[in-house]
Structure formats: structure tokens, C-alpha cells
Amino acid sequence: MAAALAGLRVLGCGSRAAGAAHSAPWRLPRARQHGGQVQLLIRLSGAGGRYFSSEVKSEDDLRVRYLEGEQQGIVVIGINRPHAKNAISKGLVKSMMKTVESLKSNNKVRTVILRSEVPGVFCAANLPMPTIAALDGAALGGGLEMALSSDIIVAASSAKMGLVETKLAIIPGAGGTQRLPRAVGVALAKELIFSARVLDGNEAKSIGLVSHVVEQNDEGDAAYKRAVALALEFISQGPIAMRMAKLAINQGIEVDLATGLAIEEACYAQVIPTKDRIEGLLAFKEKRPPRFKGE
């Protein structure tokens, strides 16, 4: 997270990350190091919503809300820089780093929703935790690159997305040239980047760029609502297991099968000594929902 944020450079609503996303060697953190399960929903729209929060913290351009009721365990981070169209400033990067680090050690936090509070504009940064990007509006250039860094993308049928940097005589510089080919294949990625083509949600789904597409609603937050529904499926699972599963998949896909299996074995070993694993076994035996604590 620190490296991704610290390397950002903004051109309009785009960004540039120093270094390649997969340049660092894979390594396994200790099972208890991460605390509770933190997932991220990136919402690429400014459509409003009703939230019930017990606490609101403000870091100038960053607003943090802790939701209650059936959504307890979800934290909403809102980016609010209307004067700069949510472009990433040094102050915003610093605030985001501070907020994310505090959430990673909070065992009660299971899902983090990162959204724009400025209509139609969004910029965000990659985070090393389970993530969902919800595209309800335009995600062009840096916006799509940030969505590509997530684990799952949900889009409204009316959403517009594309890597359009070549129109400005530059290239995608925040991971787009590397992540788009991994998502849709090399030849198609080249075609999309060379042409600076803009796709709608249905077109993006047809080529595998997004996982889910939904019809937009009157409130303009259909993708966001679908993303929340997915998050609710995730937050009941074991937090450490979720992190280790993501680590095994992300690192294993970059190496040969034999090395990938070794990574999986090492990740599996991390969940064996956890209290959550014992709780899962007890819950199954007692026929009750498990109460995971991320320990």
C-alpha cells in the first residue's frame, strides 16, 4: 500500500505508480500480523446513498464512516476534493495511508468501501487486501487502472471505461499496460490501448474486463449495490483465510505450477495455528454460524 500510494503522480484524474506491481519477491506475512479481514469496494461514481454511522472522522479531503445495523463491520471512506475533481494530492495520499494502516489492525473491520463524494469523478490507489470495484459512472484512464487493480469489478451497463491515454500522447502509467493484458489477453489489450476505445458495461463484460454487469437504476448506484451484496457474502468468511487465499492466487499465477503449489502450501500453513480455524471447526460441529475474529 505504501509503495503504491507513494509512487502516485497525478495528471488530471490519472496517476502514475513508480515500479511494477509484481517486481517484489513473494513473501508470507505472519498470520496474526494483519488483524481483521479488510476488503475494499471502489465505487466509481458520486451517487449518494443512505448510511447510518456511529463515528465520522475527517482528514480534510478524506471522510471515514463506520456503519451500523446489518452493515456493521463496513467502513466507508469518502474522497471529497471537488475543487480538484478528486485528483490525488500528497495530502490525500498521506491521509489514505494513515487510514488504511489503522483499519488493517482493527479486527472489527471486515469491509472497506472507498467511494467518491464528488459526482462523476473518482481516483483511488491499489490496496493489498480483497477488493471490489463498483463502476457506476465513467472510469477512464487512471480510473480504470485503479479498478483493474481490484480483485472483482462490477459495472453498470451505462458505465464508460477505457484506457484513453494515447489520445494525450502518453501511455497508461499506473499498471494499465500490465493488468489489462492479464484481464483480457495481449492482443485485445493492445487493440484497446492503441485505439483508446471506450466501452460500456455490457461490452466490458463480453470481453471479460468486468465480472458482473447490472442495469443502472434511477439512483445511479446499481453497481455499488451489487458490490455491497458481494461484500456481504465475503465478510462471513475467515479473515485470515481470505487474505491467504488472495496471496496464494495473486503470487501463484505469476509463476510456474510447481512454485505456485509451494506458495499455496506455505499460505495454508499460515492458517493452521489460528484461533479462527478452531472456531470454524467448533461452529461446524455445533451447527452454528462461526464467530471469526481474525486471530
Disulfide bonds with the S-S distance in Angstrom:
Cys13-Cys123 2.49
